[in-house]
Amino acid sequence: MIDIEPSINQEKNKSPSWSSSIFKGTRLGIQYDIAYKFEKPDKIMNNRLSYRLEYSRAFLDYFSLHVDTKLFTFFKNDHRIKSEEDIMSFEGRTREAYLQASFNKTSIKAGIQVIVWGESDYAIVTNEIGRLDYREPLSLNIDDLRIGQPMLTVDQYTSFGNWSGFFVPYPQFNEQPRKGTGYYYDPFDGNVEYEKKKQDENFFEYGLRWRKTFGKSDISIMAASLIDNQYALTMISPNLISRSKERFFMTGATFNRAINNFLVKGEVAIKSQKTYNDASFQMVKKDALDASLGIDYSPNSTFTLSMEAVNYHIMNWTDEIQGIPRNNHILLLALSKQLMKNDLALSWASMYNGPYTNFFNILSASYNWNDHITLNCDVLIPITDDVKSGFYPYRDQKQFAFRVLYQL
């Protein structure tokens, strides 16, 4: 007689438990963040914990679930705590939470998503689909600013290129600094109230992109009908401003080309019927032509030099358009270096924006203490004396920030 019980027990011990199978693909991160504004009046800006959950799990051969969400705990002195009397307050933000189905060469996603169609690491040229979080605007990393929104996307992979389409049933808008927080700025000094304009038309967003790779190069062509991520503003009376949703149409193209140690990349987009304001704060519709050109130089795997030039151009511009010049240009230079077997990363970025001149500089360091703990620090220095500059309200926001991240 053959005793098969030990073999059965061994198989049971080897097989994963139900709970371990469910939580496979889970990544948790806990981060403490403190930031100190060292220009007078000096104060603590950030004093918070954040808890991040990333989850990716495949099931039933053709399906997968993806989640990326954060919960923030704001402590005393953090500029986003809801009330000075509170000891702490809480806030959540979900970047992605979608279900994906993949069949042969087709992928379909439904849920909260972020779409990145552009090539620029810093500018918005063709990346007009997703909304951004400007509640803490002193960041050059657009990835940190992106917020997801509910949508349906379809990707089709073919021999003559990859096709990507999207549909957004209810577009959402950029998050702005809220009243009472450290970055809030009211150009009307509290003398104006806002109301949403009643609009009954269709506000769906939709678009299509074709992308093709040729050896070390790739190009893409795209078209989309979009709702501007910023509300359009119209003055109804000296004390009342109406906010409305306004549609524009975008056509664009991007490219990448690797040449030895160089990567050349660029974008161009024509945006029809963009909304601006005139001197009486009424809407003016104009077409825009936006473009960027960048070069990354990497002589080895530990050093990268990046340069990028961006221009936002309003076609048929006239002096009736207030607050925005005919050409708004950006020049950016960034360096990054990895040391100590890639455990230490140093980076520096400097951005010039004109014609309303401002400079923004950020020096960063990141150190991997071990497999679970990462230390980060940043020094942020905005510089401007031009009252027309978009950075003028933040000219005194020179900061030192420190973060500790624990991941498991």
N, C-alpha and C positions, 0 to 999 in steps of 0.2 A: 504493500500500500504506500502511495506517495503522499507525503504531507505537503499540501499547497498553502496552508494557512500563513506560514512565515512570508511566502512570496506576496500574498495578498496584502499583508500588513506593511511590507516594504513599499509596495506600490502606493498604498494610502499615505504613507509618510512622505513619499516623493511628490505626490500631487499637491498643487497649491490649494489652500483653503479658499472658501467662497469670499471671505473678507479681503484676503490678499489679492485675489483676482479683481475684485471691484476697484480697489485703490491703486492697482498697477497703472502707471502713467500719470500719477499725481506728483506735483512738485509744490512745496510750500516754502514761502519766504517771509521772514519777519524783519522789518527794517526800522531803525530809529533814525530820525532826521532832525538835526538842529541847524538853524541858520541865524547868523548874527549880522545885522546891519551896522557897519562900523563908521558910517558917516553921520554926523550930527543932523537931527537927533537920533542917536544910536539906540537900538533896541533889538530884542529877539524877534525874528520873523517866523521861523518854523520851530515847533517843539511838538513832535508827533511820532506816533507809531503807525506803521502800515502792515497789513497782513495780505499777502498775495497768494492766490490759489491758481495754479495752472494744471489743467487736466486734459489729457488726450487719450482716448480709448477707442479701439476698433472692435466691432462686434458684427456677427452675422455675415462675415466675409466682405460685404459691400458697404458697410456703414461705419461711421466714426463720429464721436462726440468731442468737441473742443471747447474748453472754457478757460478764460483768463480774466480774473476779477480781483478787485482790491477793496479792502475795508480800512478806513483811516480812523485813528483815534487822535483827536487834537487836544493837547493839554494847555494848561495856563500859559499865557503869553503868546501862543500861536496866533497868528493874525487871522486865521480862519475859524477860531473857536466862536461858537454862535453867540455867546454872551459873556461879558467880563465876570459875571457872577458864577458861571459854570466852572466846575473843576475839570471837566472834559466834555467833548462832544464827538459825535460819530458821523461818518459819511461814507458812502460806497460808490464805486465806479466800476462798471463792467466794460472791458475793452472788446472782448469777444465771447460769444456763447452761441455756437451754431452746430447744426447737425449736417454731416456731409455724406453723400451717397456717391460711390464711384463705380461705374460700369464701363468696362473696356477702356475707351479713350474719352469718356465723358465724366465730368465731376460736377455735382450739383450741391450747393450749400444754401441753407436757410437758417436765418437767425441773426444775431448781432455780429456784425463783421466790420473789418477795416479793409478798404481797398487802396492799394498803392500802385498807381500807374506811372508815376514819374521817375526820373533818374536822379534828381537833385537831392542831396542830403539836407539841405537847408532852406530851399526856396519852394514856393508854390507856383508852379507853372501849369502843368497838366494835372497835378494832384488836387483837383477841385471837388472831388466826390465826397470825401470824408470831412467831418467837422473836427474842430480843434478846441483844446482846453486852454483858454487864455487867462484863467483865474490866477495863474502865476506865470507871467509872460516872459520872465528873464531866462529863456532857454533857447539854445541853438539846435537842440535835438528835436526835430519834428516828430520822431517816433514817440517821444515822451508826451507830446501834446495831442496825439491822435486819440479820438474817442470813437468807439463803434456805434453803429445804428442798425436797426432791423432792415434786412434786405434779402433778396434772392439773387444768387450769382450762379452762372453756368460757365464752365470751361470745357472747350472741345479741342482736343489735340489731334492735329492732322499732319500729313507729310509736307504740306505747303504752308504750314504756320499754325500757331495756336490762337484760338478765338476765345475771347472772354466777354461775357455780357452781364449786366446787372439791372436790377429793378428795385427801386426804393419806394414803398407805398406811402410813407409819411416822413419826408425829410426833416431832420432836426438841425439845430443851429449851434454855432460856436458858443462855448461857455465864456462869459465875461466876468471880470472881477465884480463881486457883489458888494453892495453897500455895507460899510462897517468893516471890510477886510483891508489888508495892508496895501493892496494895489488898486483899490477903487478910485476912480477919477471921474468927476462929473463936470463936463465942460460948461454946464449951465448953472453950476453952483446951487443945485437943488431948487431952482425956480421953474422947472418944467416937469410936467407929468407925462407919462407915456400910456398910449392905448393901442391895442391890436386892431388893425383894420379888418373889417368883415369882408372875407373873400370866399366866393363859392366855387371858383374854378378848380380844375384838376391840378394837383401839385405833385404828381408822381415824378420820379427821376428815373432815367433809363439811359443806357449807353452801350457801346460795343467797341472792342479793341482787337486788332490783329497784330500778332507779334511773330517775328521770324528770326531765327539764328542762322548766321552764315560764318562758320568757323569761329574766329575770335571776335566776331561782330554780331550785333543784333539791332533790329529796327522795330518800331511799332507805330501804327497809325490808329487813331481813335476818334470817336465822335460821341457826344453826350448832350442830352437835354437836362439841365440842372436848375435847381433852386439855389440862389445865392446863400452861402452859409452865414451871411450877415443880414439881419433885417434891414430893409430899406427904410429910411426915415423921411417923413414929410411933416413940415410945420403946419398945423391946423390953425393955431392961434399962438400968441407970444408965450403962452403957458401950457400948450398942449402939442405933443408930437405923436404922430401916428406911425406905427411900425407895420410893415407889410412884407409879404413874401413876393419876390420878383424872380422870374425865370430868365435864364440866358442859355445860349447854345455854344458849345465848345467843340472845336475841331483841333487836333494836335498831332504831333509826331515826336518820337524820342529816338535816340540812337546811343550805342556803346561801341567803342572800338579799342581793342587791346593791341598795343604796339610795344613789344619788348617789355620794359618796366613801366610803361605809361598806360593809363586808361583814360581815353578821351570820351566824354559823355555830354549830351546836350538835349534840350527840349525846346519846342516852340508851340505856341497855342494861339489861335484866334478865338476871341470870346465876343459873341455878338450880343448887343443890347445889355451891356452891363450898366448898373445904376450908380449915379453920382448925385451930388447936391449942388445947387447954384447958390448965389448970395442970399436969396430969400428962403433958402432951405426947402426948395421944391426939387422933385426928382428930375434928373437929366439922363437920357439914355445915350450911351456912346459905345462903339466897338473898341476892343482892346487887343493889342498884340504883345504877348509876353514871351520872353526867351531866356534861356540860360545856357552857359557853356562852361564845362569844368574839366580839370585835368588832375588825376591822381598819379603821383610818382612813388613807386615802391621799389627801391634798389635791393631790398631784402625783406624777409618776412617780419621784421621787427620795427621797420621805420616806414612812415607814409607822410608825404607832403601833398596837400590838397589845395587847389586854387579854383575859384569859381567866380564868374561874373554873371549878373542877372540884371535884366532891364524889364520894367513894366511900363508899357507905352499906351497912352490913350489916343486913339485915332480921331482926327478932326477935333482935337482939343481946342477949346476957347477959354478965355479968361473968366467966363461965367462959372466955370467949375471951381468950387472952393475947396481948399485944403489938400488937394491932390495935384501934383504937377503933371505936365505932359509926359515926362520921363522920370521914373523913380528907379534909381539904379543901386545895385548892391555889389560890393567887392568883398570877397572872403578869402582868408588865408588860414590854413589849419595844419598843425604838425602833431604827429603822434609817434611815441617811441616806447618799446617794451624792453624791460630790463629784468635781471635776476631770474633767468629761465622763464620769462613771460609772466612772472608773478607780480611785477610792478609795471604799471602803465602810466606814462606821463603824456599829457596832451595840452595844446594851447591853440586857441582859435581867436581870430580878430576879424570883426566885420565892420566895414564902412558903408554907410547908407547916405545917399544924397538925392536931390540937391539940398534938402533940409538936413544939414550935416549932423550925423551922430556916429560915434564909434562904440562898439560893444566888444569887450574882451573877457575871455574866460580861460582860466588856468586850472587844470584838473589833474588829480592823481588818484590811482586806484591800486590797492594792494590786496592780493589773495593771501590772507593769513593762513588758511588751510583749505581743505576741500569744502568747508561749510561757511566760513566767515570771510567777508570781503569788506575792506575799509575804503571809503571814498572821501575826498575833500575837494572843494571847488572854491575859487576866488572869482567873483563876478564884478566887473567894473564897467558900467555904462557911462559914457561921456557925451554930453551935448549942452550947448547954450542956445540952440535955435528953438524958439517957442513953437515953430511949425513941425518940429520933428515928432514922430510917433513915440520916441523914447523920452521926450521932455518930462512927462509926469513921473518918470522913474529915474531921473538924473541923479538923485541922491541915494539910490538903492544899491550902493556898493556893499557887497556881502561876502562873508566867509561861511561856507556850509560844510558840515561834516555828517557822514552817514555810516552806519554799521548795518550790514546785511547778513542775516543768518539764513541759509537755505538747507533744506533736507528733502 
